[in-house]
Amino acid sequence: MSPAALAGEVLPEVAGVSWRARMDARRLHRLGRLWTLTTVAHVVPFLAAAIALLALEPLTAPVALACVAHAWIIPELYANRGANVVRSHKRMGGPAERTALGLLGDLVGHDARELHARTGLVLERATLGTWLVGEAGALLVSDGGRRISCWCVRVNDPQLPGPDRIAHLLLALRADEEGFATVANLAFSGAPWRVRRRVAREMRPAVDAAVQAA
């Protein structure tokens, strides 16, 4: 994704996904409900099978437990895929990294700088909710802190230091939040606690801060 300079402009990358409806709060809420319904559709049959097996024959308890395990694992796998959008990357170090950190620091306030130093994520409040921007993706906490959406989106320059990648994504988000969410790929939507358990330990305070801010 290319950097955006002025708030209110439409990101040029939106033209590359013209088949997608533009994201807004209503569509975001609808997608969240769809994710929830999809998860329920995967989980309920396994739980129902477990109950039926135990009711018919108690000796099938091991099979019933396997069904319950599947019902638990499936949402966890989805949440893990979502958490991967902000997985940690190896720091390059050196002058380029330090310069990039300085430039990123100029874009955000003191609290956001401090949170980024601890977690590697930048907190940004916006219209759709509270964002946590990483090097190759972003988390969006919405619905009063009850839902987190995980978005995979990246800058098309593998040579950029990590802080520069975050700065590019942050500028794009500020310029056209709805366009940013339109271009990004939704990897997961669900309860924040599921994603919090799956992100790196040092990133969990950022998730907590976003939930509180939302």
N, C-alpha and C positions, 0 to 999 in steps of 0.2 A: 504494500500500500504506500502510495506517495504521500509526503507531508502535506497538510492543508494549512493555509496561512490565515484566512479570514473567516470568522464565525459567520454562519449563515449561508456559506456557499455549499454547492452540491459536490460531493466527492466525484472525481472523474471515473473512479473504479465502479461506481454504481452502473454506469452504462455497460459494463462487462457482464453484469448479471441482470440484464433487462427482463428475464423471465420471472424474477422474484418480485413479489409485491413489496413495496416499501414498508419498512418496519415502523411501527408506531406503538403507543402504549396498548391500544386495543388488540393489535395483532400479537404483541408480545404476551399479553395475558392469555390469548387464545392458544398460542403455541405451548405455553406452560401447562394449560389444562390438557392439551393433547398428549404431552409427555406423561402427565400423571395418569391419564386413562390408559396409555400404552403400557405403563409399568404395572398398573392394576391388572390389565389383561394378561400379562405374563405371570404375575404372582398368584392370583386367585385360583387358577386351575390346579397349581401344585398344592396349595393349601387345602383345596377341596378334595383332591385325591388323597392327601394324607389323612384327613378326617374320615373319608369313606373307607379307606383301608383299615384303620383302627376300629371303626364301627363294625365292619364285617368280620374281621379276624385279628385279634390282638397280637398274634404271632407275626403279623406283617409289620410290626413296629420299626424294624430296621429300614424297610422300604419307605415307610411313612416319614421317618427322619430324613431320609435322602430327599424326599419331595420338599420337606420344609427347608432343607439346606439349599436346594435349587431356588426356592422362593426368596431366600435371603441373598443368595449370590448374584442373581441377575441384576437387581437394582445397584448392588455394589460395583459390578462391572461397568455399568453405565456411569456411575459416579466417578469411578477411577478414570474412565475415558475423559470425562469432563475436567477432572483435576489436572490431567496431563497437559492441558493447553497452557498452563502457567508453570510447568516443570522448570526446575532450575537448570541453567546453562553454565558451562565452565567460563569463568571470567578470563578475559584476555590479559588484563593487567597492563602496565606500562603507561606512557603519556597519553595515548589515544583514549584509553579507558578513563583516565582521570579527567581529561578534557571533556569527554562525553558526560561524565557525572556532573561536572560543573555546569554544562549547558542545560542538562535536565533539571538541576537544582534551581536554575533561573526561571524555569517554567512553573514551578510549584511553590507552595508556601512552606513555612517551617515545619508544620506538623506532617505534611506529606513527605518532605525530605527525610525527616526522622524515621517515618514508617518505612520508606523505601530502603533506608540504610539497614534496617533490621530485617526486612522481609523480602526485599527485591521487587515489591509491587507498589504502584503509585495509586493512591485513592483519589478519585475524582467524582464529585457530586454533579449530577446532570438531571435532565428531565425524566428519563426513563427509570432512573434509580441511582444507586451508588456503584461506581465502577472500580474495579481493581485491575490496573493495566500492567501486563507483563511484557516480556520480550517477544512472545509469539502468540499471544492470546490475551483475553480479558475475561474477568468475572463480573457479572452484573447482579447486584442484590436489589430486589424489588418487592412489591407487595408488603411493604412495612417490615421487611426483614424476613419474611416467611419463605421466599423463593430465591434461588440463585441460578443464574443461567451462565453457561460456560461457552465462550466463543473462541474459535480458532481463527486467527487473522495474523498476517505477518507482513514485514517489510521485504520487498524484493531486492535485497542487497545483502548477501551472506557475509560480506566483509565488514559491515558496520558493527561497532561495539554494542554491547547489550543496552547501555543507557541511551544510545542514539536510537535504537529500535523502539524503545519505550517512548522516547520523545516524539518520534514520527507518529506512532499510534495515538499518543495523547493529543497531538495537534489535529490529527484527522478526526478524533472523537469530538474535540471542541468545535471544530468547524462544521461538522454535519453528523450529529449523534445518530440520527435515524439512518442516514446513509452508511455509517460505520457498521451498525447492526445489520443492515441489509447485505452488505458485502461479506461480513464475517459468517462463518459456518457454525451453527449451533450444535455443540457436542453433547450437552446435557442440560436438563432443567429439572430442578427438584428442591428438596429440603437442604438448606445450607449445611446442616450437621453432617450430611452424607459427604459433601465435598470437603468439608473441613477435616474429616478423618483421613482423607486421601491425599491432601496436599502435603508438601514437606513441612516438617514441624515448625521451621522458622517462619513459614508463611501464615500459620494459623492466627497469629495476632492481627494480621491484615484482614482476614475473613471476619474475625470478631468485630473489628473496628467498622467494617462496611455494614455489618448487620445492625450495629448500634446506630450508625449514621442514617440507615434506611428507616 
